[in-house]
Structures are given as C-alpha cells and as structure tokens.
C-alpha cells in the first residue's frame, strides 16, 4: 500500500542521478511541490524514494539534505530529502499524497554527501537509509513534538469576545500570549495538569487563531523554548562563538620553527599545491599516492598541504586508521591550526562527539581529524582529503554497512572537487598497482629528514634459540640489546600481537583445551583478575582447578601474551618501569595516559599489541623488538603476507626516528620467508613484485574481484541449509552471469563459487557461522553485485526468511 507517497519515480540503488532529481524541482520555473524522501527503514524493499507533499507552512524549509518526519504506514517516521520535484497531473490524479509533517532545520547534508548516498548503497549492497544514518548527527534521532502556535497576538477586544462565547478558548489565548515565542507543547496543554481539552484547540484552529505543528529543537538546544532563547542570546552577544570565514589569518604560525623540507617533501608539497589550485577548475582529479619510507615526514607534507587548502578558503579532512593515533595527531595539528581543528571518532563520549559534529556543521572548524566514520563529516567547502596509512584494514567497516573509508573518500572528492592524498610507507597492493598504471599520481619520499637512516633489521631464528635451551619468548640477542639501551638511557618498544598472559589453557592428561562455551575459540588466561577471557564475545570465567573433561589437576598454561612478556621483563630488569598498551589496558586506563607517560620518559620499555605498531613518534626509541614476527603469516587469508609485511614494516619504523640510530630485531621460526626477507631489506618494491606475481598466478585481487556471504544463526542445521541453498542458486547463476563486456576481456567468464564451509571461527556468541566465497576474474564487480542481489531475491522466494539465520553480504572482503 502506497499510503504515504508514491514510488512512481522510485529510486533504487541504481536509480535517478541527484542532478536529474534537482532539475525536476526547477521544471518550468515552478516551485517544487513534492519532496523525494528516503525513509529511515534499512530494508531493500523500501530502498527507493517516496513522494510527499510540501505543505505551504513548510515551503522553503524542505530542501535536499534535510531531515524530515513523515507518516509511513501510520507511524511518524524519520526520513531525508534526496530531491525535490514539481507535482505532475498524473501524480496528483493517481495518488493522494501525504504532507511532510516536520523538518529538522538544524542540519542539512551537502550536495557531495547526497551524491555519495546511492553510490555507497550500491557499492556495499546496503540501502540508502543505511548510508544516511552514517551521515546524520551522532546519537539517537530527536522526534518532533506537537506544538500549539499562536497565529498572532490577540488584543484585549478579541480575548473579551472569546470570553463571552467560549471562556476556555479565551483562557488558552491568554496562556499562549504569555508563553515564550507564543507557543506551547500540545502534550503539556492537553495532558495531566494542562487542563485544555483537545476540542478547545480544534475550535481556535478552525478560527485561524492557532496552528498545530510538529517542531524539532535545534541541534544542541534543549527542548524548551526558554532554554533555546537563552542560548541564542548568549551566542548573539559573543562574536567569538559565531562561525567565521577562512582567511590567511586563520592559519596560525607554528609554536616552533617549521622543519626544513627534504627535496622529495618540497616536490610533494609543490604538486599538491598545484593540484589544490587546479581542482577548482576541474582539471586532473586523479588521487595522489604519497609513498614514503617510515619516518620520511609524510605528516609534515600533510600539514603544508592542509595549510594551502585553508589559505584558499577550503576545508580539510585527515583520516587516521586508529583511534589511538588521533590524540597525538590532533595535538600536533593544534600547534599549527589552533581551534580550527575538530576531532571525530566513535571513541568519544556521545555528548562530546555530538558537540564536535555541531562545531563542524556550524563552520567553526575547518580541519577534521578522525577515524573511519569521519569521512562523512559535514564540511561544506571540502577541498582536501588525506587518508593516512591508507593500507590499514581498519578503514573497512565489517558490521552494518560494509564500506571502505578510502573508497568513500575518493568518491566524495569526485563530487566536491577535493584533492585526495593516500599516504603510506607500505601501500595496499591494489593501490600501488593503480599508481604504477597511472590511475593514481605517485609521489615518493625516499629518505628520512636530516640525514636519518632506516634502522638495520636483525632476524633471529628462534629454532636456534630452542636448540640452545632457551624456551622463553625473548631471545638472548634481544635481551642483550634491551640491556644496552637501558644503559644508554634510551627507550625500547617490544611488539607482540597477543594480549593476555597465556594464549590457551590445556589439560596435559587428556589434551582438552578450555574453550569458550559460546565461541569455537580457546580462552586466554589473564593474570589481572586471575580469569580466562574470550577475545570474541568477552565471556569470562575463573581458572578451573581441574580439567572439565577428565577431572585431572594437570592444568597447564601455554603460549605467551603481552602480560607475560611484561612480567618476564620486570623479573629480568628489577626496578625498571615497564608500560603495557593493549586493549585490556586501553579499556581500563585509556590510551592517552600510557602513551603520554612513555613520551615523557617515565618508563624505558613499552610492550604492546598492534595499537603501538603505527603512526606513533617517540624520538628516544632506538630499539624495536618483534617477538613473533611470523605469527600472522599463517592465517587463512590470501592477504596474510601483505598484512604481515605492512605491520612489521610499520613496527620497524618506530626505531631511530630522531638523531640516534635505531635497531630492529625480528624473532621468527621461518626466516627464509620472502616477506620477512623484504622487511629486513626495507624493500617494498621487491615485496610488491613477488606478491603481485603470486596473486596473478592464483587469480586473487587485483586480478579478480571477491565477495563473501556469511551465514550465522543459533541452530547449525538451519545455517547449513541456508548456505547450501545459496550455493546452489549461485552455481546455477554461474553459467548465466558473464564477466567481460566493458572490462575489455576477450572471453566472458563466469563466477567461481567456493564453499560453503565453516568460518575460520565457526561459532561466536552461540551463533554458528558458515561462509561462501565468490570470485569473478578481471573487473567483475558488477557481475558479483548482480549475482548476489539476484541470489538474495531467489532465496527469499524459495525459503522466505528462516527465523534466526542472518545473511551478511560483503564485496571486496
């Protein structure tokens, strides 16, 4: 039933372009009368625009990008205006269109964000409502309330007239005349203590003396009009609180002398400055890849480019991969740009995040620093987008809408004329391949400033350590190197990507490993609290005294995590402070206090997981030790070698970033692996050539496109049936879906369907998980997308929606 509007010009994910929608609204010079609304219900069947009539009272307020509230199947529902159009005779005749009920005038999404909506929904197999939720202000939506508004303040004669014929109406007129802004909430008037029957309001409304409207408080204001007026008066009396335009004076001089640039840095800044100028004229819009060795000064290039963008009246967005990196990056940028910097990421408290979002929306900040979700920051004059450490997997959102912030940034830039800079010492293979092919512009920083050298990397074969009787996690060579740094009063970072004390607990009688009852994963022993933890669902239990299977008391702890390394170091170097940074510490103490303490030199040793692997700059660190360099090489992921190379190169880059030379020690059981050999030589190009050759031989990206379908549910037989049904549908389609066409392949090829099979972690939080993987060789993304959407429809027709089984689709996993 289309009781709420019409989908006559409905826009599914591949529907009408935004420009065409706006053109409809200007047809023949007539004022737009219809709003094209996306309903805030993320369901594929509703993934289109619905038409609503714009009432006279809201004319001029309903605009593209506005949040509105409309009636949808009898319920007041949030939505967003994607476009406007003039009502046609056909529409008016066919449908009795309902009106827009309320407009949130506090914010409006810009044209570049609106243009991103259908593209991102299509690329992620999501819905436009999913995308718009990410763009809306943080926090739950504020529902509109019904208000009774006085049309005009009545004089005494009018009140006396109503007193004679209807005292209740006269009393309400007096109350509204005294109220702030001559309006009161409908519920407070008609509810308990209000004393006004609804019929009284109806009589005054029929007489044209009052109107009833749904209104929303402005962003950041409390709901009461009195509070709103107080805040407005304060803002009006404080010029400093008003948005200001960008001029050269807004770019503050640095507190300290700017570092001299290397020739490579100067060249990079020159090209970026030229691009910022050219972007306004619609010239070459290809993204830049800033490929620089660790410690080569990429951040300084970013800062100079940001300064140029702000000086030209544009705004800038800097994305960083980890929340842990944002405080340190923010402090450095505040030294240069002062209060014009805003911080946006999900780690902020709800109130703080909403406040920062409001600052950006009001134009009080012109540089946003944030993690993945900051790509949707409401910057109306966006001219520069920087994606630092662009290779990081944390830019990919794996739950809800599965978007990649790097791809979203490049698409957004296309619509607002912004320059895009992707920065990395170890770019994603796909990114570097794009740069070599000319689709991206390549800028290189080949050396560290001030003559700094990349640290030598020593590879220690732990098989030799074991043969020599050393069964610990720290090699003799590494311990001697740590001792030497302590004598020199320098600092050390030790990296192990396993938190906890012991990685699993086993019975030596029967071999039973203590596992999570809700996940198919072993529990990790944590010394703090003397408990076993599940790192997937956070289940916790006390350490068993006897084996849960055979009742033996031969319980032993195996493996080592960051807690055990911390304890071993304290025992080996008594009295030497040791800091630890992993998720457990971050949740208990916070990230900034630990990193600040290490930066101040309060401890010479920092032990941590990948939270300390990248982006941090501590000048006194001259030794970095990696305790299990090969641990991530053996996971079931075709990107395992690439991710290992990137991570180890980033960790190694923390050493010797100032005047003192650095050293890196990698401990491994497979020193002959090409990945570790490339890390030892700081040889990204050599690793790229070897890895890209293997990818081509095996048919993996960038020579193919992949998709993943994840099935999960509490009953494994139902999950397996769903996975098998999808596999059957997709294999049937494999003979009919072809790839090629515009991709340039001579021979069209079908889809490869792998699985279904249990996921690597087959159960999480009592939900069994099965996987299907699809591959389309060449540039087959369109075919993958079509196949998955068709399979979803066919599956629904065959089986409906089995209770409890969740199906998650992901492109480019």
N, C-alpha and C positions, 0 to 999 in steps of 0.2 A: 504494500500500500504506500503510495507516494503522498501521504497526507501532509508532509512537511515542506514540500517543494517539489522539484522535479529534477530528474537526471536526464532531461531531454538533450542537453548538451553535456552530459556527464563526462567527466574527465577521469578516466582510469589512469594507471601509472604511465601509460604511453599516450596520454591524451593531449588536449589542446595546449599549445605553447602559451606562455604567460603574456607575451606581447599581443597575440591574437585576442586573448581574453580582454585585455585592457582596450584594444581597438574597438571591441564590441561596445564597450562602455562609452565611446565617443561617437558612436554612429549618428551621422546626420546632425551633429551638434546638440543632440538631445541629452538631457540629464539622465544618467543611469538610474534605473528604477529597480534593478534586480541585483542581488549580491550572490556571487557564486561561492558557496560555503563548503568547507571540508569539515565534516562532523568529527568530533573527538571520540571516535569509537574505532580503534585499530582493527578492522576486520576487512578482509579482501572483498567481500560482497558489497561493502559500503565505501570502497576506495574510489570515490568519484565526487564531483561537485553536486551540491543540491542548491536549487534556486530558492531564494527568499525575497519577499518584497521589502523594499526600504521604505518605512513609514515617513511621513512628512516631518515628524518630530525629530527624526534621526538623519535627515538629509544633510549631507556634508560631513557627518561623523562616520558613516560606514565607508571605509576605504580599504583597498587591498592591503593586507598585512595586519588588519585589526582583528583582535579577538572579539567575538560576538557570542551572544547567548540566544538560542533559538529553540522552538518547540520541535522535538523529534520523537515521533510515536508517543505523544502525550507527556513527554518529560522535558523539562528545561535542561538543555544540553549545551556544552561549550563547543565552539567551532571557530574557524578562522576564515576570513575573506580572502580568497585567492584571486578574485577578479570581479569586475562589475560589467553589466550589460544593460542595454535598453530592452524593455519588455516588448515582445512582438505580439501581434494579434493572435497568432497561433498558440503561444504560451498562455496568454490571458484566457483564451477560449477553452483550452484543454485542462487547465489546472487552476484551482482556487488556491493561490499561493499564500502561505502564512507569512506574517511580518517578522523581521528581526526584532527580538524583544529588548535587547540591551547591547550596548557597545562598551568595551573596556577602552576608554580613551587614554589610559596610562602608558601604553606602548604600541608601537607599530613596527612590524618586521619590514626590513628594507627590501628593495627590489631584488638585490643579489641573493638574499636568503630565500625569497619566494621562488626565484628561478631554480634554486637548488632542490626544492621540495619534490617535484615529480621525478627529477633525475636520480636523487638519492633513494627514493622509494623503489624505483625500477632497478637500480644497481644492487640493492640489498635484498630484493624480493620482500620488502616490507610494505607498509602503507604510508600514505601521505600524512595520516594522523600521527603515526609513529615519529615521523620526521619533525612535524610541527611541535610535538611535545618537547623535543630536544631544544627547539629554538625559543620556546616560551620562557618567561621568567622562572627562576628556580622556586621550588616549593609548590604546595598544592594550590590549585586554582581557587580564586575568591569568587563565590557565587553572588550574583546580583540580588539585591533586596528590593522589594516593592516600596516605593515612597509616594506619599501624597504631597503634591506640589501646588502651591497657591499660584493661580494664573496671574493675578495682580492684587496688590494690597487693597482691600476694600476700605472705603471711607465709612464714617460713622453712620451716614444715612443708609448705606447698603446693609450694614450689620443690624441697624434698627429695623429695617424692612424684614430681614430674615427672622429677627427676634419675634416679630408679630405673627409670622406664619409658621415658623419651624425653629423653636429655641435650640434644638440640638445642632442644627446647621449653623446657627449664629455662634454658638459656643465653639464649634470646630473652626470657624473662620477666625475668631479671636485667638485661638491657640496657634493656628498656623501663622497669623500676623506677627506673633511674638517670637516664633521659632527662628533659629538661625537659618539663614538663606530661605526662609519661609517654606520650609518643608519638614515633614516628619515621617518616620517609618510607619508603613501600613500596619505591620505586626504590633508595634507598640501602641498604636491608636486603638486597634480592634481587639488586642489580646487582654490578658488579665491585668486589671488596673488601668487600662486605657479608657474604657467606658464609652467608646464610639461604635455604634452598630454599623456594619458594612453598608446598610441601606442609606445611612446619612451621607457617606462618601459618594455613593452612587447618585444621590439627588443633586449634590453640588457639582458632580462631574457632568451630569446631564445639563445643568445650568451653565456650564462652561467656566465655573469659578475655580475648579481644581482639576488636576490631571493626576492619574496614577501611572507611574513609570518605574521600570526596573533600572536601578542605578548601581554602579560599582564604585567603591572607594578608589582614589588614585593610588598608584603604586607607591608603597612606603607610608601611606597615611592610615590612620586608624579609621574605623568605620564612621565615627560620629562626626557630624559636620563641624561641631565646635572645635574638636581637635584639629580637623583639617584646616579650619580658618586660622587657628593659632600658628600652625606650621607655615602656612602661606605668608602670614605677616612677618614671621621671623626670616623667612627666605627673602622677602622683598626688602627688608631692612639691612640685609647682609650682602653687599655686592660680591663678596668673595665666594659666596655659595652658588652664584649663577654660572651657567656654562659660559666659557669664553672661547673666542675664536683662536685658532692656532696662528702664531706668528713666530718669527725667529726668536723673540724674547722668551717664548715658552720652552725653548730648548736650553736647559741650564748648563752653564760651564761646569766641567768636571771639578770635583774637590781636589783631585791630584792631577799632576801633568799626564796628559794622554801618552800612552806608549808609542814609540816610533814604529811605523809600519814596515814590514818587510816588503821587498819588491812584489812578491806574489800577493800580499794583502793589498797593496796600493792598486795593483791591477784589478783585483776583485772589486774593491770599492768603486773604482772608476767605471767598470762595466755595469755595476748595479745602479750607480747614479745615472748613467746614460739611460738605462732601462726604465728608471722611475720617470724620467722626462719623456721618453718615447711612449710609455704606456698610456699617457693621457691622449696621445694622438692615434692610438690604436695600432701601433707598429708591432714588431716582433713580440709575441706574447709567450714564447716558449719558457718553461720554468728553467731556473738555474740549478745545477748541482754543484755545491761548494764542497769539493773533496779535499780534505786536508788531513795530514797526519795528526795523531793525538798531540795536543799541546801546541798546535800551529797557529792559534789565535783566531779561530773561527768566530768566537764570541765578539772579539773586537771588530771584526768585519760586520757582524750583525749590528753592533751599536752604531757604527758610522753610517750604515745604510738606513737604520731607523731615524737617525738624526736628519738625514737628507729627506726622508719621506715626510717627517713632521715639519721641516722647514718649508716644504711645498704645500702645506695645508692638508696633507693626507694623514691617515692613521695607520698604525702598525699592529700586527698580531704576531706574537712569538709563542710557538707551541713547543713544549718540552715533554719528554716521554714519561717522566716520573714525577709524582707529587713531591718526592723528597728533594728534587732539584729546584723546585720553584722558589723556595725562600732564599736560597743562595743566589740564584739568578736575579730574583726581584731586588735584593739588596744592591747588587752591582748596577742594575739599571736605574734604581732610585738615585744613586750617586750622580748619574748623568741627566736624568729626566724628571726628578723630583716627584711631585704629587700627581703628575700626569700618568703615572703607572697604576694599573689595576691588576688584581690577581684573581683568577677564576679557575677553580678546580673543585672536584667533588669532595675533597678532604676538608674543605671549610665547613664550619657550622652553617646550618641552614640560614640563619639570620645574617651572618657575615657574607655568605655567598649572594644572597638576595640584595644586600646593600651594595656590594661591588657591582653586581649586574645593573642596578639602578644608576650608579655613577657613570658607567659606560654608556648606558642608554641616554642619560641626560647630557652627554657630551663633556663630562668633567674629567674624563680620562681618554688619552689618545694613544696609549700603548697598553695592550692587554698581554699579560703573561699567563699561560695556563697549560693544563694538560689537555687530553684529547677533546673533551666537550667544549673547550674554549673556541674551537673552530666555528661555533655558531654565535660568537659574541656579537652584540648589536652595534657594530661600528659602521656608521653611515658613509664615512669618507675613507674607507679602507683602501690603502694604496700599496701595502707591503705585507706579505705573509711569509714568515720564516718557520720552517719545520726543522727543529734541531734534532740531531740523531734520528734522521728520517727512517732508518732501517729498523727501529725498535718495534717489536711485536706489540707493545702496549698501546700503540696507536690504533690497533684493531680492537673494536669492541666485540666481545664474544657473546654477550647476552642481549636480549631485546633486539633493537635494530643493529644489525651486524655491519656497521660502517667502518671504513678506514679513514682516519682523520687526514692523512696525507692526500688521499684521492678527493675527499670532500673539499680540502683547501684549494686544490688545483681547479676544481670545477667552480667553486665560489669566485676565485680570482678571475676566471674567464668572464664572469658576468659583471664584475665591478672594475675591471681594468687594473687589477693589482699585480704587482711583481711577486713571483713565488721563488723562494730560495730554499732548497732542500740541502741541509748540511749534514755531513757525516765523514768520519775517518774510514768507515767500513760500510759503504752504501749497500743497500739491498741489491742482489744480482740483477733484478729486473730494472732497477733504477739506473745502475751503471751501464747496462746494455742500452737503455734509452739514450743515455748521454753519448755513448760511442756511436750510435746510429744517427745522431744529430737531432733527435726529437727533443732532447734537453740540451741546454747550453752548459758546457763543462768549465768550471773554474777550479784551479788547483792551488793548494798551499803545500808546498813540498818540504818545508823546513820549519823548525821552531824559531821563534824570535830570539834575538840577542845571542845568536850562535848556539842555542841549546841543541843538544843531541838526543836522538831517541835512545832509550836505555838498552843496553845489551840484555838479551834473554838467555838464561841458562836453563836447559832442560835436564831434569833429574829423573833417571829411570828408577822407579820405585821397586822394580824387580830386584835390582842390585841391593837396595836397602834391605829388602826382606831376606835376601841371601846372606847379608852381613849380620842378621839377627835383629835389625831394627823393625819392630812391629808397630811402631807408632805412626801417627799421621804426619809428623814433621820430620823431614829428612835431616840428616846430620849437617849437610851443606847449608840448608835453610836456617837451622838453629844457629850455626856459626855466623851467618850473615846478619841475623837478628841481633845477636850479641854485639857484633861490630857496630851496628847502627846505634845501639844503646850507649856504647862507649863514646860515640861521636855526638850524642845528644840530638840525633835525628829521629825521624818517625818512620813507622812501618805499617803497611796495610796487608793483612792476610785475608784471602778470599776463599770461602767455601760455600757453595750454594746449597747447603743443607742446614736448616736450623734445627734446634733441639740438641739433646745430649747424645742419644744413641738412635740410629735410624730404624732399628727394629729390635724386638724382644723375642727370644726363641727358647723353647724347651730343648735341652740337649739330650733328653731321654727319647722323646718321640718325634722331635723335629717340628712341632707345632709352632707357628709364628702367631703372635697375638695380633688379631686384625680388628678393624672397626666393624661393629655389628651392622652398621648402616651403609658401609662402603667396602668395596673389594680392595682394600689398601691396608698395609701394616700400620699399626700405631707407633708413634715416635715418643721415646722417653724424654721428658723434660725434667731436669733437676729442680728447677724452680717450681715448687708445689708438689714435687715427687709424684707426677702423674704421667699417664700416657695420653697423647693427643692425636686426633685425626686432623691432618692438614687440609682435608677437603670439606668436611662438614662441621669441624670444631667439636666433635664428640670427645669427651674426656672421661677417664676412669683411673682409679688408683692402680698402682702396680700390683699384679697378682703375686701372692706368696707361693702359690703352687700352680702347676700347669692346668689350664681349664679343660684339657683333654684327658691327660693320664694322671693328674694329681701329683706328679713328681715335683720336687722342690728345686730341680736343676734348671732354674730360670737364669738366663744369661743375656747380657746386652751386647749387641753387635753394631758396627758402623759408628761413625762419629759425625756430630753436628757442631754448629758454632759454639754451643755451650761447653761441650767437652774440650774444644780447642782453647777456649778462654780459660778453662780450669787448668789444662796442661801448661799453658803459658805462665799462669800465676804460680804454679808449682815450680816451674823451671827457672823463673826470674822473680824470686820473692821480693815483695816491696815495689815492684814495677806496676804502675797503674795500667790496666787493660780495659779498653772500651769495646762494647759489642753493639753492632747495629744489624738487627734482623726484624722480622715482623713482630715477634714477641715483644722486643724492646720498644719498637715504634708504637705499638698499641698501649703499652704500659707507661712509657715515659715521653713519647713523642720523638720525632725525628730531629728537629732543630736543636734541642738541648745537647744531644750526643754529638752531632756534627760541630756545633759551636765549641763544645768543650775540647774536641780534638783539634779544631782550628786554633784554639788559644794555647795549645800545647800542654793541656792538663794531663794527657796520657800519651806515651810514645807509641803505643800499639793499638790499632783498631782492627777488630775481627768482624767480618760481616758477610752477608749474602750479596746478591746482585744489586741490592739497594745502594751499595758503595762502589759499584763497578764502573759508573759512567758519570760524566758531567761535573764531578767534584774536583776542586783545585786546591790542594794543600801544598804550599811551597816547600815545607820541611820534610815531605815524604820522599825518601830516596830508595826505599826497598818495597817491592810488592811481591808477595808470595801467593801462588795459586796452588791449593793443596790437592785438588783432584781435577786436573786440567782436562781429563778425558771423560769426565762423568756424563756430560751432555752429548757426547759423540754417539752414544749407544741407544738413544731414544728412538721410537718408531715414528720418525718424521723425515721426509726427504730433505728438509732444510737443516738437519742436525749439524752437519759440518759447517754450513754457513753461519748458523747461530753460535756455534762454539767459537769459530774464528772471530766473529764480531765481539762476543763477550770477552774473550781472552785479550784481544787487541785493546779493547776499552779499559780493562783492568790494568793491563801493562802500561797504558798511557797515563796512569796516575803517578808514576815514578819519575823523578828528575825533571819536574816542570819548571824549576827555577834555576839558580846558578849551580847548585850542587848536582853532580852527575847521579843518575839513577841506575837501579839494577832490578831485573825481574827474574824470579825463579818459578819455573813451571814444574810441578811434580806430576808424573804420569806413568801409566803402565804400558803405553803404546807410543813411545817417542818417534817411531818411524812413520806415523800417520801424516799425510801431506798437509792436513790442517795445522797441526802443531808445528811442523817444519816451516810453514808460511808465517805463523805467528812469530817464531824465533827470528825470522829474517825481516819482519815488518813488511812483508811482501804481499800487499793486497792484490796487485795486478797478477802476480803468479798464482795466487789462490783463485782469483776470478777465472783465469784461463783454464785451470784444472777442473774447477767445479762446473763451469758452463759447458765444458766438453762432456762431462758425465751427465748433466741434465739433458743435453741433446740426445745422447745415446739412449737414455732411459725414457725420454718423452715427458719430461717434467717442465714446469714453467721456467723460463719464459717461452718455451716451445710448445706449450699446451696450456689449457685452462682447466682448473679443477673446481669441483663443487662437492659439498658434503651434506648428507642428510643424517641427522641424529635423531634416533627414536628413544624415548625413555618413558618408563612407567613402573608402577609398583608390582605388576604381575608380568613376569618374564615371558610366559607363553603368548600373551596379548602383544607385547612389544615385538616378539619374533614374528608373529603373524603379520603385523603392520609392516615390518621391514621386508619380509618376503613378498608381500603384495606389491609394495613399491618397486622392488627389484624386478618383479615380473612385468609390471607396467613399463618401466624404463627400458628393459631389454626388448620389449615389443616395439617401443618407440625408436630404439637404436637403429632399426633398419629403415625408418622413415624420416628421422631428423638428420639433415645433412649439414655439413660444415664446409664452408668454402665461399662461393659467391664473391662478395666484395672483399673477402680476405685475401684473394689472389691465389689460393691453392688451385692447382690444376685438377686434382682428383677430389671430389667431395668425399668426406669420410664421416662415419657415424660416431656414436658415443660409446665409450668403454664404461661398463658398469662393474664395479668391484664390490663384492660382498653380497649380502650383508654379513657382518661379523661382529662379535662383541667389541665394544670400545676398549681402548687400552686400559682404562679404569672402568671395569664393567658394571660397577654399581656405585652410586653416590647418593647419600641421603635416602637410602631404601628405594631408590629408583634404578631399575636395570636399564642399561644403555647399549644400543646396537647402532652400528654405523654402515652407511652406504657411501661409496665414493664414486664420483663421475669424472671422466676425463674427456675433453674434446681437444684434439690436436690442432695446432695452429691457433688462429684467433677465433676461437669458438664460443666466446662468452654469450653471444646472442642465442646460439643453439642450446647452450646449457640452461639459460634462463627460460627459454620457451619450453624445454623438456620438463623442467621442474614444475612450472606453473601448470602445464598440461597434466602431468602426473598427479599433482595435487587435486585437480578437478576430477580426474578419473577415479582416484582413490575415494574421494567423497561420494561419488555416485555409486561405487561398489559397496562401500562399507559404512558410509556415514561418518560419524566421528566417535570412534571407540572411546568409552569412558576411561579416563586416566592415562591415555597414551598421548604424549606430547611429541610433535614432529617439528624439528627445527631445521631450516634451510640456510645454507651459507655458501656464498660464492667466494672464490679465492681464499680458502682456509689457510 
